[in-house]
């Protein structure tokens, strides 16, 4: 539920910069607006939000380019219909109020998923994770800026949440207050506002604050243009005066960040907060947590980067990853300012994806997502930091930048049929994959003949708003929201039943729903499928052993033709099994390492069906159940292809399929 408490209302306009507000000064400010519109970094007013930026800039003597740049880094100028971000931020300026958020439920602590995903060493996740939402007085200042803005402007907190113009005024007031506290001039030159911009991030260390400010100044100096979620075009023209001055940060009183030992790009503010690797007592050598020592990539290749969302505050996330009897991932990213913490070295294996084969070959990246509302939005700072980190890791470990290797947690398959229903569904349908990959320089685009049969899902995020339920309570529709996913039907009609997922709902004949956490009838941006049929504005793809239809009108395509490797059952085979992991054949296991069963998933890959394949993998099993050991890697001979079977990937034996032309 949303918080409704408002900050005490001071006298109107209280807390603004001290300056003479005579009638002549007000008139002069009004005359100044069109002049500001012609200045570098500004624009002529084109709508209500543009007007709001102009008014707030004149009233608080903050350069409009600075307001626009900060707002872009926070929200890309979107209002989000008054809904909070994953860190409790509201509106274009991301004014934060986490006090009304729901109690935390970190996603590794609910459901049936074993984050280690290894039958040889099942993990019992301790009760951890639920916590009451903290009181406002216990929250850090970066998570309660909305109340401060209410005091400075005299505007009610509820108005700052839902009214974009009021929200912009609140952000301007906060910037002006910070500029005054820093003793910096109220200058029209954006360069004089560098330290105030850095402080606006809420970061407590100079490296993170500088990263945020550098991004803001890059936006200002290069310019930016975008249509917001309310349909208004905002234009920030390039301003060559926006030269970052990191020396100003010396006045900000922020701590120096110790980045020694981290495996991060130089452009990220990254610190080392290790996940403890400890024996938990007793005589059992397997009584340890929360990750495994390994020797990657020498012993095993790193083939995947798995993107998660935490569903917990930053403080809770760090508390959990430092519990020796819990589990661990490699990196966490803070939503409010993009700060990164590394917990496990890339050479070691984290317990995070719910599938041991994927864990052994992946790096796990958790993104702070305290879902004050489960249809909340993600900040631009989070997108940019995550994209920088993943692009860096992909280059370091030779991981292709595509959705077959940059996997969402909700694309990881269950290791057996019994595990499928308990697999997790983050980061969910509201993560903007197109924007994310664009930031990594790997946009999804058409690169094949329009009549070719491999397509990449790519709806327009903002206008693609399928109805989901269950955000606030079961069966109730979520607020309208842009989405990266398209809904899949059993026939070319929105009145047709959804396609079935017999693995997800084995006791319900596979019947899927439109629940926000139900991935059984959804295809996500960047995922690739083979076309099974076309009918007017509708396209059918092969999906979980059936034809799955989605709207794909010529005037607004939701999928584009692309190149891809395609597999089909070998000639003469009626069907072939699909697996949740690429494990070796029984004969490959040495003495002392128990044979892992090749347990097929409950889906059918039948003759005539075709799926897009990713890499061809040599089968491997990483045996490691002893504290202090670096394990044994068992390698087999029967290669596998990874395929996009449904919303989740799966594996098929290379000997069971033929590679065919699209």
TIMARPA-945804 format. One record per residue (C-alpha): y, x negated, z; residue in one letter. Coordinates in steps of 0.2 Angstrom, whole numbers, plus 2048, in hexadecimal, padded with zeros to 3 digits. Layout:
<nodes>
YXZA/...
</nodes>
This chain:
<nodes>
800800800X/8127FB7FDX/81E7F580BX/82C80180EX/8367F881BX/8487F4816X/8527E681DX/8617EA828X/8707EF81DX/87F7E5820X/8907E981BX/8917EB808X/8917DA7FEX/88E7D180EX/88A7BE80DX/8917BB7FCX/89A7AB7F9X/8AA7AA801X/8B87AC7F4X/8C87B67F1X/8C47C77E9X/8D57CD7E5X/8D87DB7D8X/8DD7CD7CCX/8CE7C37CFX/8C37D27CCX/8CC7D57BCX/8CA7C37B7X/8B77C47BAX/8B67D37AFX/8C07CA7A1X/8B47BB7A3X/8A47C579FX/8A67C478CX/8AB7B278DX/89B7AE797X/8927B7789X/8987AA77DX/89479B787X/886790785X/87679778EX/87D7A978EX/87D7B7782X/8867C777EX/8807D6789X/8727E077FX/86C7EB78DX/86C7F079FX/8637E07A5X/86E7D579BX/87D7DE7A3X/8757DB7B4X/8747C87B1X/8867C87ABX/88C7D27BAX/8837C87C7X/8887B77BFX/89A7BC7C0X/8997C37D1X/8907B57D9X/8977A77CEX/8867A17C9X/88479C7B7X/87C7AA7ADX/87179D7A5X/86A7987B6X/8677AA7BBX/85E7AD7AAX/85479C7ACX/84E79F7BEX/8497B17BAX/83F7AC7AAX/83579F7B5X/8327AD7C2X/82E7BC7B7X/8337B97A5X/8407C67A8X/8347D47ABX/8377E27B8X/8247E77BAX/8297F87BEX/82D7F37D0X/81B7ED7D4X/8197DD7DDX/8127CD7D6X/8037C57DDX/80D7BC7EAX/8177CB7EFX/8267C87E3X/8317D67DCX/83B7D87CCX/8437CB7C0X/8487BF7CDX/8377C07D7X/83F7C57E8X/8307C47F4X/82A7D0802X/8187CD806X/8197D6817X/8147E780FX/8057DF806X/7F37E5808X/7E77DB814X/7E07CC80CX/7CE7CD804X/7CB7BC7FCX/7C07BF7EEX/7B27B37F3X/7AF7BD803X/7AB7CE7FBX/79D7D47F0X/78C7CD7EDX/7917BD7E4X/78A7AD7EBX/7987A07E5X/78B7927E4X/78079C7D9X/7707927DCX/76079A7E2X/75A7897E8X/7677897F5X/76F79A7F8X/77F79A801X/7837A680FX/7967A980EX/79C7AB820X/7A77B9825X/7B87B2821X/7C37B9818X/7CB7CA81CX/7DB7C9826X/7E97D482AX/7F97D2820X/8057C782AX/8147CE833X/8247CA82AX/82A7BE837X/81A7B4834X/81D7B2822X/8257A281AX/8377A5814X/8317A3802X/8277B4804X/8357BE80BX/8447BB800X/8477CD7FCX/84C7D080EX/8587C280DX/85F7C97FDX/8627DA805X/86C7D2813X/8777C8806X/87A7D67FAX/87A7E5806X/86E7EE7FAX/85F7F7801X/84E7ED800X/8467FC7F6X/8547FB7E9X/8517E87E7X/83F7EC7E4X/8417F97D7X/8527F77CEX/8527E77C3X/8657E67C4X/8657E67D7X/8577D97D6X/8617CE7CBX/8707D07D7X/8657CB7E5X/85F7BB7DDX/8717B67D8X/8767B87EBX/8677AD7F0X/86C7A07E4X/87E7A07E9X/87A79F7FBX/86F7907F8X/87D7887EDX/88978A7FCX/87C783809X/8797747FEX/88C7717FDX/88B7717EAX/89A7787DFX/89A7897D8X/89B7827C6X/8987897B5X/88E77A7B1X/87B77E7B4X/87876C7B8X/88176E7C8X/87477B7CEX/8657717CCX/86276F7DFX/8657827E2X/8587867D4X/84C77B7DCX/84E7837EDX/84C7947E5X/83A7907E2X/8367917F5X/82D7817F3X/82D776803X/82A7657FAX/83675D7EEX/82975B7E0X/82576D7DFX/8377727E0X/83B7657D2X/82D76C7C7X/83477D7C8X/8467787C5X/84076D7B7X/83877C7AEX/8477877B1X/8537797A9X/84777779BX/84878A797X/85B789798X/85D77A78DX/851780780X/855792781X/84A7A1782X/8497B377AX/83D7C177FX/83B7D477FX/8387D9791X/82C7E6798X/83A7F3797X/83D7EF785X/84D7E6786X/84F7D677DX/8577C8787X/85D7B877FX/8617A8788X/86979C77BX/86778A77DX/873781789X/87476E786X/87D76C797X/86D7717A1X/86875F7A5X/85D75E7B5X/8647537C3X/8557507CFX/8617457DAX/8687557E0X/8587597E9X/85C74C7F6X/8687587FDX/85A7667FEX/85175F80DX/840761806X/83175780BX/82974A7FFX/81874F7F8X/80A7427F9X/8017447E9X/7F67347EBX/7E47377E6X/7E77477DCX/7E074A7CAX/7EF7537C3X/7FB7507B5X/80C7487B9X/8157587B5X/80D7617C4X/8117617D6X/80075E7DDX/7F97597EEX/7E87557F5X/7E2761802X/7CF75D803X/7C1769805X/7B6762813X/7A575C80FX/79C75C81FX/78A75E826X/78B76E831X/77E76883EX/76C769842X/75D761839X/75F76A828X/76675E81BX/76B76D811X/77677481FX/78776F817X/79577680DX/7A0779803X/79D76F7F3X/7917617EDX/79474F7E9X/79074B7D7X/79473E7CAX/79C7477BCX/79E7447ADX/7927367AEX/7837417B3X/7897517ADX/7977577A1X/7A57627A6X/7A577079AX/7AF77D7A2X/7BF7817ACX/7BD7917B6X/7CD79B7BAX/7CD7A67C9X/7D97B07D4X/7D77AF7E7X/7DD7C07EDX/7E47B77FCX/7F47AF802X/7F779C7FFX/7F4799812X/7E47A2812X/7DE79A802X/7E178980AX/7D978E81AX/7C9794811X/7C7785806X/7C8779815X/7BA78281EX/7AA77781EX/79E78681EX/7A7790810X/7A878B7FEX/7B47817F3X/7BC7807E3X/7C67717DBX/7D87777DAX/7E37857E1X/7F478A7DAX/8027937E3X/8097A27DAX/81B7A17E1X/81F7907DAX/8107897D1X/80C77C7DEX/7FA7757DCX/7EE76F7E9X/7DE7657E5X/7CF7677F0X/7C075F7E7X/7BF7517DCX/7BB7557CAX/7AB74A7CBX/7A47567D9X/79D7677D7X/7A67767DFX/79E7867E5X/7A97937DDX/7A379C7CDX/7937A57D3X/78879C7C6X/78178B7CAX/77F7857B8X/7927897B5X/7977817C6X/78E7717C1X/7977707B1X/7A97777B6X/7B97747BFX/7BF7837CAX/7D17887CAX/7D67957D7X/7E779E7D4X/7F07A67E3X/7EF7B97E0X/7F27C37F0X/7F17D47E8X/7FE7DD7F1X/7F97EA7E3X/7EA7E67D9X/7F47E97C9X/8007DC7CFX/8087CF7C3X/8077BC7C2X/8177B17C2X/81C7A67B4X/81B7977C0X/80979B7C3X/80579C7B0X/80E78C7ADX/8067827BAX/7F57887B7X/7F77857A4X/7FD7737A7X/7EF7707B3X/7E17777A8X/7E876F798X/7E875E7A1X/7D67617A8X/7D0766797X/7D775778FX/7D074B79CX/7BE75379BX/7BE757788X/7BD76A78CX/7C377477DX/7D1780780X/7C979177CX/7C279F785X/7B0799783X/7B578A78EX/7C4790798X/7BA79D7A1X/7C17AB7ACX/7B67AE7BCX/7B37C07B5X/7AB7B87A6X/79D7AE7AFX/78C7B57AEX/7807B97BCX/7727AD7BDX/7657BB7BEX/7657CD7BBX/7667D07CEX/7767C67CFX/7807CF7C1X/7877DE7CBX/78E7D27D8X/7987C77CCX/7AA7C67CFX/7B87CD7C4X/7C77C27C6X/7D47BE7C0X/7D37D07B8X/7DA7D97AAX/7EC7D57AEX/7EB7C27ABX/7F57BF79BX/7E97B4792X/7F37B3782X/8027AD78BX/7F77A1795X/7F0799786X/80179877DX/80778E78BX/7F8782789X/7FD781776X/7ED789771X/7F279B76BX/7E67A7764X/7EA7AB752X/7E17B0742X/7D97A2739X/7CC7AB72EX/7CB7B7720X/7D07C9725X/7BF7CF720X/7B57C2729X/7AB7C8738X/7B07BE746X/7BF7C4750X/7C97BE75FX/7CF7CB76BX/7E27CB76BX/7EB7DB770X/7FE7DA773X/7FE7D8786X/80E7E278AX/80A7F2780X/7F77F1783X/7F67FC793X/7E4804795X/7E380F7A4X/7D98077B2X/7D580F7C3X/7D28087D4X/7E17FD7D7X/7E78067E7X/7D88127EAX/7C88177E0X/7CA8237D2X/7DD8227D2X/7E681B7C2X/7EF80A7C4X/8018097C0X/8048067ADX/8027F37A9X/8007E779BX/7EE7E1799X/7E57D3790X/7D57DE78DX/7D07EC781X/7C47FA786X/7B47FC77DX/7AC80D778X/79B812772X/7A381A762X/7B3819759X/7BD825764X/7C5824775X/7BC834779X/7AB82B777X/7A2824787X/7A581278BX/798806786X/78B802793X/7877F379EX/7757F57A4X/7767E57AEX/7867EA7B7X/7807FB7BBX/76D7FB7BAX/76B80A7C6X/7778147BCX/7708127AAX/77E8057A7X/78C8127A7X/79D8097A9X/7AE80F7AFX/7C080B7ADX/7C18047BEX/7CD7F47BFX/7BE7EA7C4X/7B17F07B8X/7AF7E47AAX/7A07ED7A2X/7AA7F4793X/7B87E8790X/7BC7DA785X/7C97CD789X/7D77C4780X/7D07B4778X/7BE7B9779X/7B57B9768X/7A87C6761X/79F7CA751X/7A47DA748X/7967E6746X/7A07F473DX/7B17FB738X/7B780C737X/7CA810734X/7D480A742X/7C480574CX/7BA7F574DX/7A87F4754X/7A27E375BX/7917DE762X/7927DF775X/7847DF781X/7777E4774X/7817F276DX/7907F7762X/7A07F876CX/7AF800764X/7C17FC767X/7D180275EX/7D87F5752X/7E57FD747X/7EC7F3739X/7FE7F573FX/7FA7EE750X/7EA7E4750X/7E17E1761X/7D67D4759X/7D87C774BX/7CB7BF73FX/7C77AE744X/7BA7A1741X/7AB79F74CX/79979A74DX/78D7A974DX/77B7AA752X/76E7B8750X/75B7B9755X/74F7AF74AX/7487B873BX/7397C2741X/73E7C3753X/7427D5759X/74C7CF767X/74F7BF771X/7537BD784X/7647B878AX/7677AE79AX/7757AB7A7X/7727987A7X/76B78A79CX/75D7837A7X/74F7787A1X/73E77D79DX/73177B7ABX/72976B7A4X/73A7627A6X/73A7627B9X/7357527C2X/72A7537D2X/7347587E1X/7407637D7X/73B7757D7X/73A77E7C6X/74878A7C4X/74279A7BCX/74979F7ABX/74D7B07AFX/7547BA7A1X/7637C77A3X/7607D97A0X/7697DA790X/7607DB77EX/7657CF770X/75D7D8761X/75A7D474FX/7697D8745X/7757D5753X/7817C6753X/78B7BD760X/7987AF75FX/79179F766X/79B792770X/793781773X/78177B771X/77B775782X/76D76A787X/765773796X/76876B7A7X/76576F7B9X/76F7677C7X/7637657D6X/76D7617E6X/7697697F7X/76B75A802X/77B75580CX/781744806X/7777447F6X/77E7447E4X/76F74E7DEX/76374D7CFX/7677537BEX/75875B7B5X/75975B7A2X/74F765796X/74B766783X/74E77877FX/76177977AX/76B78977DX/77A791775X/78779977FX/78C7AA778X/7997B777CX/78D7C5780X/7997D1788X/7A77CF793X/79D7C079BX/7957B2792X/7827AF791X/7767A278AX/7687A377DX/75B796778X/76078D768X/74D78F763X/74F7A2764X/75E7A4758X/76479F747X/77679A744X/77D7A5736X/78D7A672CX/7997B3732X/
</nodes>
